[in-house]
Amino acid sequence: MGLIKSKKFVGVYYRNNKNGTTTYYFTYKDEMRKQTFQKVGEKSQGITEQYAFEKRSETILNLKNGELSPLTKSKKRHMLKFDEVANFYFDNHKVRSTEKRKRYYQYRLKPYFGQMNFHSITAKHLMKFRDETRKDVSPQTTIMYLELMATIFNYYIKSHNLKIQNPTKLVPRPKIDNRRERILSKNEISTLFTALDGNLILSLFCSLALCTAARKSTILNYKVKDVDLEHSTINSFDFKNQSTYKSFLDTRTHQLVKQRMEQCGHNPDTYLVYRNDISDIVRWISRELKIIFDILFNQGLDRGDIKNRVVIHTFRHTTLSHLGMNGVNSFLIQKISNHKSQKMVERYVKLDENSGKKEISKLWK
């Protein structure tokens, strides 16, 4: 016989079996919002409709709190720990930032989610993590952890063709004002390269950043084969937009690239920004430039002052801002920066910093 709906208790069902026994069930929506029927037990065992209803209420409450009831735990024997999913991602998706991402995962995500069932992680878990993490680090860092979670989820779901929703999509990110106001002047750029004199790798990195306006990940993935010295161009790959575009080398960068290519014997697969004695070039670049930036440009500024502190991304903002101030139109800026939309480049199309000075000086004469 089929299940019969209880007339007294919501979500409770029973079945009158051929052997004369009665079996009680309740229904609920699981972590993936799928309607599920859970067997409670036989009437001969002392189970009643009232008891089934109480177990249903307990299960729904546990799900809201991110827990599993004793009844539903039995269905999760072959639990897939999130740690296993993360390791699958790191083992199979190799990029130059893999080691850095591993450190982020090990430091904060693994202790929180590592032993949890991959299929049981909900938006509520993630929002709780977001709120607790926000107490210790900046909104931007909190977002970075959430984005790494999203990436791991997406990779595993796509790799295994799973028909489930990524719960990170349901988690609002902390709101931040990350519009950087700080750009470097020509004199400050000159001061920077004076400080870097004699350090080919750091000089090359900064020079590439200032002439291509590329992001750090793009610059660190430039190889010798990407360079066309004859036409002073370099092929750039945008990891954010997953697209390839052409960038241009100025005189200083052309000379530094040529020097680096001669140093490595023009091996086409050699990275331009690389040192054999440095195991983690990404971390080394970030650390070394932070020290230099703090000494030259960030004196007296709070660590959380995103708008005014000079960081690596300041190079991109500087190049595009100077192009805008020099009258370069938004379409050309978009081509150089590889932004996906015109809206993203509007903030760089600015008036020259001295525009209006002459007019104001004459106004009250």
MONOR-V818728 format. One record per residue. N is the residue number from 0. RES is the residue in one small letter. OMEGA is omega in radians with two decimals (none if undefined). D_FIRST is the distance of its C-alpha to the first C-alpha in Angstrom with 1 decimal. Layout:
<<N;RES;OMEGA;D_FIRST> <N;RES;OMEGA;D_FIRST>>
//
This chain:
<<0;m;3.14;0.0> <1;g;3.13;3.8> <2;l;3.13;6.8> <3;i;-3.10;8.7> <4;k;3.11;12.4> <5;s;3.11;14.9> <6;k;-3.06;17.5> <7;k;-2.98;20.2> <8;f;-3.14;20.1> <9;v;3.05;20.4> <10;g;-3.12;18.3> <11;v;3.14;16.0> <12;y;3.06;12.2> <13;y;3.13;9.9> <14;r;3.03;6.6> <15;n;-3.04;6.6> <16;n;-3.11;6.7> <17;k;-3.12;7.9> <18;n;3.08;11.3> <19;g;3.13;11.4> <20;t;3.09;11.7> <21;t;-3.14;10.7> <22;t;-3.11;11.1> <23;y;3.13;13.0> <24;y;2.90;13.8> <25;f;-3.13;16.4> <26;t;3.12;17.6> <27;y;3.07;21.2> <28;k;-3.09;23.6> <29;d;-3.05;25.2> <30;e;-3.12;28.9> <31;m;3.11;28.6> <32;r;3.11;26.9> <33;k;3.13;23.7> <34;q;-3.05;20.4> <35;t;3.05;18.7> <36;f;-3.10;15.7> <37;q;3.08;16.9> <38;k;3.13;15.2> <39;v;3.13;17.2> <40;g;-3.08;16.3> <41;e;3.06;15.1> <42;k;-3.14;16.1> <43;s;3.10;18.1> <44;q;3.13;20.1> <45;g;3.14;21.2> <46;i;3.12;19.1> <47;t;3.07;18.7> <48;e;3.12;17.9> <49;q;-3.13;21.6> <50;y;3.13;21.9> <51;a;3.13;19.2> <52;f;3.12;21.2> <53;e;3.12;24.4> <54;k;3.07;23.3> <55;r;3.14;22.3> <56;s;3.14;25.8> <57;e;-3.13;27.4> <58;t;-3.14;25.9> <59;i;3.11;27.0> <60;l;3.12;30.4> <61;n;3.12;30.8> <62;l;3.12;30.1> <63;k;-3.13;32.8> <64;n;3.11;35.2> <65;g;-3.13;34.5> <66;e;3.07;32.8> <67;l;3.09;29.5> <68;s;3.10;27.6> <69;p;-3.12;27.1> <70;l;-3.09;23.3> <71;t;3.13;24.0> <72;k;-3.10;27.0> <73;s;3.14;25.1> <74;k;-3.06;24.0> <75;k;-3.06;27.8> <76;r;-3.11;29.1> <77;h;-3.05;30.9> <78;m;3.07;32.7> <79;l;-3.13;35.2> <80;k;3.12;38.1> <81;f;3.09;40.1> <82;d;3.12;43.1> <83;e;3.13;41.9> <84;v;3.13;41.3> <85;a;3.13;44.8> <86;n;3.09;46.4> <87;f;3.13;44.8> <88;y;-3.09;46.4> <89;f;-3.13;49.8> <90;d;-3.01;49.9> <91;n;-3.14;49.1> <92;h;-3.04;50.7> <93;k;3.01;54.4> <94;v;-3.06;56.8> <95;r;3.12;60.0> <96;s;-3.08;58.3> <97;t;-3.11;55.7> <98;e;3.11;57.6> <99;k;3.13;58.0> <100;r;3.08;54.3> <101;k;3.14;53.5> <102;r;3.10;55.8> <103;y;-3.13;54.1> <104;y;-3.10;50.7> <105;q;-3.03;52.0> <106;y;-3.01;53.9> <107;r;-3.09;51.3> <108;l;-3.12;47.9> <109;k;3.12;47.3> <110;p;-3.06;47.7> <111;y;-3.01;45.3> <112;f;-2.97;42.6> <113;g;-3.07;43.3> <114;q;3.14;40.7> <115;m;3.05;38.0> <116;n;-3.14;34.9> <117;f;-3.08;35.8> <118;h;-3.10;32.3> <119;s;3.14;32.5> <120;i;-3.08;35.9> <121;t;3.09;35.6> <122;a;3.14;38.2> <123;k;3.06;38.5> <124;h;-3.08;39.6> <125;l;3.12;42.1> <126;m;3.08;43.4> <127;k;3.08;44.0> <128;f;3.13;45.8> <129;r;-3.08;47.8> <130;d;3.12;48.9> <131;e;3.14;49.9> <132;t;-3.11;51.7> <133;r;3.13;53.5> <134;k;-3.04;55.3> <135;d;-3.03;57.0> <136;v;-3.11;57.7> <137;s;3.07;58.6> <138;p;-3.13;56.1> <139;q;3.12;57.1> <140;t;3.09;56.2> <141;t;3.10;52.9> <142;i;3.13;52.1> <143;m;3.11;53.2> <144;y;3.14;50.6> <145;l;3.12;47.8> <146;e;3.08;48.9> <147;l;3.05;48.9> <148;m;-3.14;45.3> <149;a;-3.13;44.5> <150;t;3.14;46.3> <151;i;3.10;44.5> <152;f;-3.08;41.1> <153;n;-3.09;42.0> <154;y;-3.11;43.5> <155;y;3.14;40.4> <156;i;-3.13;38.0> <157;k;-3.11;40.2> <158;s;-3.10;40.9> <159;h;3.09;37.3> <160;n;-3.12;36.1> <161;l;3.12;33.6> <162;k;-3.14;31.7> <163;i;3.14;32.3> <164;q;3.05;34.7> <165;n;-3.07;37.8> <166;p;-3.14;37.7> <167;t;3.13;41.5> <168;k;-3.10;41.5> <169;l;-3.05;40.1> <170;v;3.09;43.0> <171;p;3.11;46.1> <172;r;3.06;49.3> <173;p;3.13;52.1> <174;k;3.13;54.6> <175;i;3.01;58.0> <176;d;-3.06;61.3> <177;n;3.07;62.1> <178;r;-3.10;64.8> <179;r;3.13;67.7> <180;e;-3.01;71.0> <181;r;2.94;73.1> <182;i;3.12;74.8> <183;l;3.05;77.7> <184;s;3.11;81.1> <185;k;3.11;83.3> <186;n;3.13;85.4> <187;e;3.09;82.4> <188;i;3.09;81.2> <189;s;3.10;84.8> <190;t;3.14;84.7> <191;l;-3.10;81.3> <192;f;3.01;82.7> <193;t;3.12;85.8> <194;a;-3.11;83.7> <195;l;-3.08;81.8> <196;d;3.14;85.0> <197;g;3.11;84.9> <198;n;-3.02;81.1> <199;l;-3.04;80.1> <200;i;3.12;76.3> <201;l;3.10;76.0> <202;s;-3.14;78.6> <203;l;3.13;76.8> <204;f;-3.10;73.4> <205;c;-3.12;74.9> <206;s;3.07;76.9> <207;l;-3.13;74.0> <208;a;-3.06;72.0> <209;l;3.12;74.8> <210;c;-3.14;75.4> <211;t;-3.04;71.9> <212;a;-3.12;70.1> <213;a;3.08;67.2> <214;r;-3.08;64.7> <215;k;-3.10;65.1> <216;s;3.12;62.4> <217;t;-3.09;64.1> <218;i;-3.10;67.6> <219;l;3.11;66.4> <220;n;3.05;65.0> <221;y;3.05;68.2> <222;k;-3.13;69.5> <223;v;-3.09;72.9> <224;k;3.12;71.5> <225;d;-2.99;70.4> <226;v;2.98;74.1> <227;d;-3.08;76.5> <228;l;-3.10;79.8> <229;e;-3.12;81.8> <230;h;3.13;80.0> <231;s;3.10;79.1> <232;t;3.09;75.4> <233;i;3.13;72.3> <234;n;-3.10;68.7> <235;s;3.03;66.3> <236;f;-3.12;62.6> <237;d;-3.11;60.7> <238;f;-3.14;57.7> <239;k;-3.11;56.5> <240;n;3.14;56.4> <241;q;-3.12;56.0> <242;s;3.12;59.1> <243;t;3.12;62.5> <244;y;-3.08;65.7> <245;k;3.07;69.5> <246;s;-3.03;71.5> <247;f;-3.12;75.2> <248;l;3.03;77.6> <249;d;-3.04;80.6> <250;t;-3.13;83.8> <251;r;-3.10;83.1> <252;t;3.10;79.7> <253;h;-3.13;81.0> <254;q;-3.14;83.6> <255;l;3.11;81.1> <256;v;3.12;78.7> <257;k;3.12;81.5> <258;q;-3.14;82.7> <259;r;3.14;79.2> <260;m;3.09;78.8> <261;e;-3.13;82.2> <262;q;-3.08;81.1> <263;c;3.06;78.0> <264;g;3.10;79.8> <265;h;3.07;77.9> <266;n;-2.99;74.8> <267;p;-3.09;72.3> <268;d;3.10;69.2> <269;t;3.08;71.0> <270;y;3.10;69.8> <271;l;-3.13;72.6> <272;v;-3.06;71.6> <273;y;3.03;71.3> <274;r;-3.10;73.2> <275;n;-3.10;72.8> <276;d;3.13;73.5> <277;i;-3.09;70.7> <278;s;-3.12;67.2> <279;d;-3.06;65.4> <280;i;-3.13;67.4> <281;v;-3.13;65.0> <282;r;-3.10;65.4> <283;w;3.12;69.1> <284;i;-3.10;69.8> <285;s;-3.10;68.0> <286;r;-3.10;69.7> <287;e;-3.12;73.2> <288;l;3.09;73.1> <289;k;3.12;71.8> <290;i;-3.12;74.8> <291;i;3.13;77.2> <292;f;-3.11;75.5> <293;d;-3.14;75.7> <294;i;-3.03;79.3> <295;l;-2.92;80.4> <296;f;-2.97;78.2> <297;n;-3.14;75.9> <298;q;3.06;78.4> <299;g;-3.13;77.5> <300;l;3.10;74.1> <301;d;-3.11;71.0> <302;r;-3.13;68.4> <303;g;-3.12;65.9> <304;d;-3.07;68.2> <305;i;-3.06;66.4> <306;k;-2.95;68.5> <307;n;3.12;71.8> <308;r;3.06;71.4> <309;v;3.09;72.3> <310;v;-3.10;69.6> <311;i;-3.12;68.9> <312;h;3.08;67.1> <313;t;3.12;70.3> <314;f;-3.14;71.9> <315;r;-3.13;69.5> <316;h;3.14;69.9> <317;t;-3.10;73.7> <318;t;-3.10;74.1> <319;l;3.12;72.1> <320;s;3.12;73.8> <321;h;3.06;77.3> <322;l;3.12;76.4> <323;g;-3.13;75.4> <324;m;3.11;78.6> <325;n;3.04;80.6> <326;g;3.11;79.4> <327;v;-3.07;76.9> <328;n;-3.03;74.4> <329;s;-3.13;70.7> <330;f;3.12;69.8> <331;l;3.08;72.0> <332;i;3.11;70.7> <333;q;3.12;67.1> <334;k;-3.11;68.2> <335;i;-3.06;69.9> <336;s;-3.08;67.1> <337;n;3.01;64.2> <338;h;-3.08;62.4> <339;k;-3.08;59.5> <340;s;3.09;60.6> <341;q;-3.10;63.8> <342;k;-3.10;62.5> <343;m;-3.08;62.6> <344;v;-3.08;66.3> <345;e;-3.09;67.5> <346;r;3.14;68.4> <347;y;-3.13;70.8> <348;v;-3.04;72.8> <349;k;3.00;75.2> <350;l;3.01;78.8> <351;d;-3.05;81.5> <352;e;3.12;81.9> <353;n;3.13;85.4> <354;s;-3.14;84.6> <355;g;-3.11;86.0> <356;k;-3.13;88.4> <357;k;-3.10;91.4> <358;e;3.14;90.4> <359;i;-3.09;89.9> <360;s;-3.13;93.3> <361;k;-2.97;95.0> <362;l;-3.04;93.1> <363;w;3.11;95.5> <364;k;none;98.8>>
//
